């Protein structure tokens, strides 16, 4: 439902912390106490108009495929190392800045795509 607060809940605003920030902080807190050697990397892509685009690599057009093990994969999707929670939030914000958007009656800048951040 457009205008119901999904983006606000996920991203937060000003002094309101969103789910992304809580999750990123928890992930690095847990890594520090349980697996400090673990490398964290992020990717972000959108599906819009039947096409797939890498949001962290200049909207490079990608294809979703199934490999020999019957696993879904996205060849060529960029991965970026994240050293802390701020790196994750920066990647989300960077990708969100290039997502397909449009204006609706409820929201001047509404997402027009589905996005996957991993």
DOPAVO-370755 format. One line per 2 residues: number of its first residue (from 1); their letters; for each residue x, y, z of N, C-alpha, C, O, CB. Coordinates in steps of 0.02 Angstrom, whole numbers, always signed. Each point is the difference from the previous one (the first is absolute). Glycine has a CB too. Example, Ala and Ser with C-alpha at 12.3 -4.5 7.8 and 13.67 -1.06 7.14 Angstrom:
2
1	as	+660:-284:+390:-45:+59:+0:+45:+60:+0:+52:-1:+33:-147:-58:+29  +77:+112:-98:+42:+59:+3:-39:+55:+37:+25:+55:+8:+34:-87:-116
This chain:
118
1	xx	+42:-58:+0:-42:+58:+0:+44:+62:+0:+39:+10:+47:-131:-72:+13  +88:+103:-111:+38:+62:-4:-19:+47:+57:-59:+10:+15:+67:-23:-140
3	xx	+43:+43:+157:-13:+49:+52:-14:-29:+68:-22:+37:+45:-20:+35:-133  +54:-137:+98:-17:-31:+64:+58:+0:+50:-8:-22:+56:-73:-49:-117
5	xx	+140:+95:+40:+56:+6:+47:+52:-55:-4:+41:-7:+45:-118:+64:+27  +76:-97:-126:+49:-54:-6:+72:+27:-1:+42:-24:+38:-128:-44:-101
7	xx	+99:+116:+21:+67:+28:-6:+21:+32:+65:+57:-9:+21:-74:+27:-143  -26:+20:+154:+15:+32:+64:+18:-51:+53:+48:+9:+37:-125:+85:-67
9	xx	+39:-149:+33:+13:-52:+49:+68:-33:-13:+37:-14:+48:-160:-6:-37  +139:+7:-73:+62:-34:-17:+60:+47:+7:+52:-19:+28:-115:-56:-105
11	xx	+58:+136:+52:+57:+46:-3:+6:+48:+58:+54:+25:+14:-64:-34:-135  -45:+22:+154:+1:+51:+52:+3:+69:-30:-4:+8:-61:+61:-88:+138
13	xx	-52:+130:-35:+3:+69:-24:+26:+43:+56:-25:-3:+56:-70:-16:-137  +145:+60:+66:+32:+43:+49:+20:-39:+63:+43:-43:-3:-110:+141:-42
15	xx	+35:-84:+101:+19:-33:+63:-37:-66:+11:+13:-34:+50:+9:+146:-3  -67:-130:-92:-35:-64:+6:+41:-54:-35:+14:+5:-60:-128:+54:+63
17	xx	+134:-110:+35:+41:-54:-27:-46:-51:-33:-51:-20:+28:+140:+38:+60  -70:-40:-149:-40:-48:-36:+26:-71:+8:+51:-12:+32:-79:+101:-113
19	xx	-8:-135:+52:+18:-71:+4:+68:-13:-32:+39:-41:+25:-160:+10:-27  +138:+65:-53:+65:-9:-31:+57:+14:+49:+47:-39:+6:-96:+70:-117
21	xx	+44:+25:+147:+52:+19:+47:+6:-49:+57:+55:-20:+19:-74:+139:-49  -39:-140:+58:+2:-50:+54:+31:-65:-23:+41:-29:+35:-144:+81:+15
23	xx	+84:-75:-109:+25:-64:-26:+74:+3:-13:+37:-46:+18:-149:+25:-69  +135:+75:+19:+72:+7:-15:+41:+2:+64:+52:-33:+5:-81:+94:-111
25	xx	+6:-23:+156:+36:+4:+64:+2:-68:+34:+52:-20:+25:-86:+141:-13  -23:-156:-11:-2:-67:+31:+46:-48:-35:+35:-40:+32:-153:+61:+3
27	xx	+119:-19:-101:+42:-46:-39:+74:+9:+18:+35:-50:+10:-120:+51:-103  +108:+60:+96:+71:+11:+15:+15:-12:+74:+56:-20:+17:-50:+103:-110
29	xx	-54:-71:+137:+10:-17:+71:+7:-75:+8:+44:-23:+37:-111:+125:-3  +24:-141:-67:+5:-72:+4:+63:-26:-32:+32:-47:+26:-156:+41:-27
31	xx	+144:+35:-55:+62:-21:-32:+59:+11:+46:+44:-43:+5:-92:+70:-117  +50:+30:+146:+56:+15:+45:+6:-50:+57:+56:-17:+21:-70:+137:-48
33	xx	-42:-145:+51:+2:-47:+57:+3:-73:-20:+22:-42:+39:-85:+126:+25  +42:-101:-125:-3:-71:-20:+44:-19:-59:+22:-58:-4:-136:+59:+47
35	xx	+128:+45:-88:+38:-17:-60:+37:+61:-26:-13:+23:-56:-70:-113:+27  +130:+117:+68:+34:+62:-20:+38:-4:-65:+13:+51:-32:-4:-26:+151
37	xx	+8:-85:-141:+37:-9:-63:-46:-1:-61:+24:+1:-57:+63:-64:+121  -152:+61:-53:-47:-5:-55:-1:+64:-42:-2:+56:+27:-68:-135:+42
39	xx	+72:+71:-135:-3:+56:-46:-74:+13:-17:-37:-47:-13:+153:+21:-34  -136:+88:+47:-68:+19:-18:+2:+39:-65:+37:+48:-7:-74:-45:+129
41	xx	-2:-25:-171:-5:+36:-63:-74:+10:-17:-43:-38:+23:+154:-9:-63  -124:+98:-1:-69:+18:-17:-8:+5:-75:+47:+16:-36:-60:+44:+145
43	xx	-48:-75:-132:-21:+10:-68:-71:+29:+2:-35:-10:+49:+108:-86:-93  -93:+130:-9:-66:+31:-1:-23:+4:-72:+33:+31:-42:-9:+36:+147
45	xx	-80:-99:-120:-26:+4:-68:-75:+12:+1:-34:-13:+50:+125:-63:-90  -116:+102:-16:-72:+12:-6:-27:-37:-60:+35:-13:-49:-22:+125:+104
47	xx	-77:-128:-51:-37:-29:-55:-52:+53:-20:-44:+17:+40:+63:-140:-2  -13:+147:-99:-45:+52:-23:-17:-11:-73:+45:-7:-42:+3:+88:+125
49	xx	-111:-83:-99:-21:-9:-69:+26:-64:-32:+15:-1:-60:-19:+123:+51  +10:-175:+49:+24:-63:-26:+75:-4:-9:+26:-50:-26:-133:+40:-30
51	xx	+143:+62:+77:+73:+1:-6:+31:+2:+70:-32:+19:+48:+25:+41:-160  +71:-80:+116:+36:-2:+64:+60:+47:-6:+37:-2:-49:-74:-117:+73
53	xx	+47:+161:+27:+53:+50:-1:+40:-1:+65:-28:-6:+54:-41:+78:-131  +135:-66:+71:+45:+3:+58:+0:+72:+25:+23:+46:-34:+51:-140:-10
55	xx	-101:+104:+104:-6:+68:+28:+65:+27:+28:+4:+59:+16:-121:-86:+10  +168:-16:-19:+64:+24:+27:+54:+1:-54:+60:+8:+14:-91:-54:+98
57	xx	+9:+39:-176:+47:+0:-56:-31:+35:-60:-9:-30:-53:+62:-77:+95  -71:+170:-33:-25:+42:-55:-60:-30:-36:-7:+8:-61:+122:+34:+48
59	xx	-159:-76:+49:-60:-31:-28:+17:-48:-58:-38:-4:-49:-26:+106:+82  +120:-136:-27:+18:-49:-51:-56:-51:-7:-26:-26:+49:+150:+42:-24
61	xx	-143:-30:-87:-54:-48:-13:+26:-71:+10:+54:-18:-23:-108:+98:-59  +15:-120:+117:+19:-68:+18:-52:-50:-23:-55:+19:-21:+119:+25:+119
63	xx	-48:-108:-94:-48:-53:-14:-2:-48:+59:+52:-17:+29:-32:+27:-153  -80:-31:+143:-8:-50:+52:+1:-68:-35:-34:-11:-49:-34:+90:+125
65	xx	+109:-124:-48:+7:-66:-31:-5:-55:+53:+1:+14:+60:+71:+35:-150  -78:-110:+67:+1:-58:+44:+63:-40:-18:+12:-14:-59:-141:+10:+69
67	xx	+169:-13:+41:+61:-36:-14:-12:-76:-2:-57:-22:+5:+122:+114:+50  -12:-131:-64:-6:-73:-7:-29:-33:+63:-29:-54:-5:+126:+58:-73
69	xx	-90:+29:+136:-27:-27:+62:-73:+22:+11:-28:-12:+54:+143:+12:-6  -145:+32:-98:-69:+25:+3:-6:+58:+50:-54:+10:+28:+13:-125:-58
71	xx	+96:+152:+41:-1:+58:+43:-7:+63:-42:+30:+6:-54:+42:-66:+140  -111:+107:-62:-8:+63:-35:+61:+43:+15:+22:+6:+57:-149:-12:-50
73	xx	+155:+37:-60:+59:+43:+8:-6:+59:-47:-38:+0:-48:+110:-99:+83  -32:+150:-20:+1:+61:-41:+73:+13:-20:+35:+37:+34:-139:+12:+25
75	xx	+127:-80:-114:+69:+9:-21:+16:+73:-14:-40:+36:-31:+39:-151:-18  +60:+137:+71:+21:+69:-11:-23:+50:+53:+19:+58:-3:-20:-86:-116
77	xx	-40:+5:+166:-22:+45:+54:+60:+19:+43:+36:-43:+24:-152:-10:-24  +126:+118:+10:+59:+22:+38:-9:-14:+74:-56:+1:+26:+77:+88:-112
79	xx	+35:-102:+119:+2:-9:+73:+48:+51:+28:+54:+12:-28:-81:-136:+19  +9:+154:+66:+41:+52:+31:+10:-17:+73:-48:-14:+36:+5:+101:-118
81	xx	+106:-86:+105:+14:-17:+69:-27:+55:+47:+6:+59:-14:+97:-122:-22  -132:+41:+91:-26:+45:+51:+39:-12:+64:+3:-56:+25:-119:+58:-78
83	xx	+147:+51:+78:+41:-5:+61:-39:+14:+64:+20:-20:+54:+78:+52:-122  -154:+3:+60:-40:+17:+59:-72:+16:-22:-15:+0:-59:+118:+44:+120
85	xx	-145:-30:-12:-71:+13:-14:-8:+61:-45:-46:+1:-42:+16:-52:+152  +72:+101:-102:-5:+60:-43:+11:-17:-73:-33:+29:-44:+72:+41:+139
87	xx	+6:-117:-110:+11:-21:-69:-63:-30:-30:-16:+11:-59:+137:-31:+85  -158:-18:+14:-62:-30:-24:-52:+54:-15:-32:-1:-52:+56:-104:+119
89	xx	-32:+151:-21:-49:+54:-10:+20:+43:-59:-43:+21:-39:+17:-20:+162  +91:+12:-132:+23:+39:-57:-16:-36:-66:-21:+32:-48:+113:+16:+119
91	xx	-84:-114:-72:-15:-39:-61:-75:+2:-15:-21:+8:-58:+119:-83:+81  -139:+68:+28:-73:+5:-9:-19:+68:-27:-38:+5:-48:+20:-88:+141
93	xx	+45:+136:-63:-16:+68:-22:+24:+12:-71:-35:+32:-40:+42:+7:+159  +52:-63:-136:+27:+8:-67:-45:-35:-51:-17:+29:-52:+134:-21:+99
95	xx	-136:-70:-33:-44:-37:-45:-68:+31:-6:-28:+4:-54:+90:-106:+83  -89:+125:+27:-66:+32:-1:+1:+63:-43:-52:+18:-29:+29:-64:+144
97	xx	+80:+78:-119:+5:+61:-40:-7:-11:-74:-14:+47:-37:+86:-4:+125  -63:-104:-111:-5:-15:-72:-59:-46:-17:-8:-20:-57:+131:+36:+49
99	xx	-163:-33:+58:-59:-42:-14:-51:+36:-42:-3:+61:+0:+21:-119:+108  -57:+20:-145:-54:+28:-40:-54:+26:+46:-23:-36:+44:+49:-43:-140
101	xx	-45:+141:+86:-52:+31:+42:-51:+35:-44:+12:+13:-59:+70:+1:+154  -138:+2:-65:-52:+38:-34:-42:+36:+51:+6:-13:+60:-8:-69:-155
103	xx	-39:+127:+73:-42:+39:+44:-69:-32:+5:-28:-22:-50:+91:+127:+21  -90:-108:+90:-68:-25:+10:-39:+53:+38:+29:+50:+23:+9:-171:-23
105	xx	-102:+112:+8:-40:+48:+37:+19:+2:+74:-11:+50:+33:-82:-67:-115  +121:-37:+107:+17:-4:+71:+74:+17:+14:+18:+15:+57:-107:-101:-44
107	xx	+131:+83:-64:+71:+6:+11:+34:+28:-62:-8:-27:-55:+5:-70:+136  +39:+152:-73:+32:+31:-58:+55:-43:-30:+11:+1:-60:-37:+109:+110
109	xx	+61:-148:-8:+55:-42:-25:-10:-72:+24:+28:-21:+51:+52:+121:-50  -120:-136:-38:-18:-68:+18:+39:-50:-41:+8:+9:-61:-122:+29:+94
111	xx	+139:-91:-2:+35:-52:-36:-46:-34:-50:-59:-13:+15:+135:-5:+84  -51:+4:-157:-40:-33:-52:+29:-69:-15:-17:-30:-52:-15:+141:+4
113	xx	+76:-136:+91:+32:-64:-13:+1:-43:+63:-19:+21:+54:+90:+33:-143  -48:-116:+80:+14:-44:+56:+76:-3:+5:+34:-5:-51:-142:-65:+37
115	xx	+134:+74:+75:+72:+1:+9:+21:-54:+50:-36:-16:+47:+39:+139:-73  +57:-151:+14:+28:-51:+44:+68:+24:+24:+46:+11:-41:-109:-105:-19
117	xx	+70:+101:+125:+64:+18:+31:+25:-62:+36:-35:-27:+44:+4:+150:-31  +91:-146:-31:+25:-61:+32:+73:+10:+21:+30:-46:+28:-109:-25:-96
